[in-house]
Amino acid sequence: MSRRWSRGLTLVEASLGLAILGTLLAAVVVGGARLTGARLRLEACRLADEMLSAWWAKREEFPRTGEGPVPGHERWRWRTRLVEHPQAAALGAEVVALELFVSEGGDEAAGAAPPAARVELLLAGSKP
C-alpha cells in the first residue's frame, strides 16, 4: 500500500491558523484602545494640574461652578461644580469637583461622556 502526501493545508490546520491570527489581532486592537485611553487620562491629569496651579494663585476667584474650553487646548473642556459634603460644610468649607472632558466634534455640552479626569478639592467656604 503506497501513500501520497499532499503539500497543502488541511481544513483543520487552516481553521486553527485563522483562530490564532484572529486572537492576536483582537489582542492588538484591545491593547491599542487601552493605550489610547491611558494617554487621554494622562493628558487630562496634566491639564488639570496646570489649571489648578493657575487657579490656586487666585483662590478667591476659584470657579466653584462653571465650564468652558481649556485654554490653549481646543479639544478639551473643563467643568467645576460643588459637591455636597456634610463634613466639609460642618467645617465651613466646600468640596469642588473639577472634571475634564474630550470635546466630541465641537460638542459644547461637557459631560456627554464620562470625564477623562476628575479632581475634588476642599476649599474654604465663600461665606464668612
C-alpha positions in Angstrom: 0.0 0.0 0.0 1.5 3.3 -1.0 0.5 6.7 0.3 0.8 10.0 -1.4 1.4 13.0 0.7 0.0 16.3 -0.5 1.7 19.6 0.2 -1.4 21.7 1.1 -3.0 22.5 4.4 -5.9 20.6 5.8 -9.1 22.3 6.8 -8.3 21.8 10.5 -4.8 23.4 10.1 -6.2 26.4 8.2 -9.0 26.9 10.8 -6.5 26.7 13.6 -4.3 29.2 11.9 -7.2 31.6 11.4 -8.2 31.3 15.0 -4.7 32.1 16.3 -4.5 35.0 13.9 -7.9 36.4 15.0 -6.9 36.1 18.6 -3.7 38.0 18.0 -5.5 40.8 16.1 -8.1 41.1 18.8 -5.4 41.4 21.5 -3.6 44.1 19.4 -6.9 46.1 19.0 -7.8 45.9 22.7 -4.3 46.8 23.7 -4.3 49.8 21.4 -7.7 51.0 22.8 -6.4 50.7 26.4 -3.2 52.6 25.5 -5.3 55.4 23.9 -7.5 55.7 27.0 -4.4 55.8 29.2 -2.9 58.5 27.1 -6.1 60.6 27.3 -6.2 60.2 31.1 -2.6 61.2 31.4 -3.1 64.3 29.3 -6.2 65.2 31.3 -4.3 64.9 34.6 -1.5 67.2 33.2 -4.1 69.8 32.1 -5.9 69.6 35.4 -2.6 70.2 37.2 -1.9 73.2 35.0 -5.4 74.7 35.5 -5.4 74.1 39.3 -1.9 75.7 39.6 -3.2 78.8 37.8 -6.5 78.9 39.8 -4.7 78.3 43.1 -2.8 81.5 42.8 -6.1 83.4 43.0 -8.1 81.2 45.4 -10.8 83.9 45.9 -11.6 83.7 42.2 -11.6 79.9 42.0 -14.5 78.9 39.8 -16.7 76.8 42.1 -19.3 76.3 39.4 -18.6 76.8 35.7 -17.4 75.3 32.5 -15.5 76.2 29.3 -12.7 75.3 27.0 -9.3 74.5 28.4 -7.1 77.5 27.4 -4.7 76.5 24.5 -6.3 73.0 24.1 -9.3 73.3 21.8 -10.3 69.6 22.1 -10.6 69.7 25.9 -13.4 71.2 28.1 -13.5 71.6 31.8 -16.4 71.8 34.3 -16.4 72.6 38.0 -19.3 72.0 40.4 -20.0 71.9 44.1 -20.2 68.5 45.7 -22.4 68.1 48.7 -20.2 67.0 51.6 -21.7 67.3 55.1 -18.4 67.0 56.9 -16.8 69.8 54.8 -19.9 72.0 55.4 -19.5 71.4 59.2 -16.0 72.9 58.9 -17.2 75.8 56.9 -15.6 74.5 53.7 -16.8 73.4 50.3 -15.8 70.5 48.1 -15.4 71.4 44.4 -15.0 68.8 41.6 -13.0 69.7 38.5 -13.8 67.4 35.6 -12.0 67.4 32.2 -13.7 66.1 29.0 -12.6 65.5 25.4 -14.8 67.6 23.3 -16.5 65.4 20.7 -16.9 67.1 17.3 -17.4 70.6 18.7 -20.0 69.4 21.2 -20.3 72.3 23.6 -22.0 70.3 26.4 -19.4 68.9 28.7 -20.4 65.7 30.2 -21.8 63.8 27.2 -19.2 61.2 28.0 -17.6 60.3 31.3 -14.8 62.6 32.3 -11.2 61.7 31.4 -10.1 63.1 34.8 -11.9 64.2 38.0 -10.3 66.0 40.9 -12.1 67.0 44.1 -10.7 69.9 46.2 -11.5 71.1 49.7 -11.8 74.9 49.7 -12.5 77.4 52.4 -16.2 78.4 52.2 -17.2 81.5 50.4 -19.4 82.6 53.3 -17.7 84.1 56.4 
